[in-house]
Amino acid sequence: MAQRGCGDHRVPLGDITNSQSRQAGSRKTGRVSENNADQRAVRRKKARDRYANMPPEKKAELNAKKRQDYHRKQAEKPSVGL
């Protein structure tokens, strides 16, 4: 095994004094999350509008299906014995 002499220096992994690159990354992440939040808000608004413009018969049909699914899932859950 070769030993290093006193004059050998390791190359640093990276320039840690450049904090600008770290800040740019955090800003980019912030914009991405804001953009995702905006997209989710738009998607929710479209879903609300779609439901609001739905005919009453279709709403009743959808609610009946949701109710059946809810009761089916409740019946499938294991009951907790106290």
Secondary structure, 3 states (H helix, E strand, C coil): CCCCCCCCCCCCCCCCCCCHHHHHHHHHHHHHHHHHHHHHHHHHHHHHHHHHCCCHHHHHHHHHHHHHHHHHHHHHCCCCCC
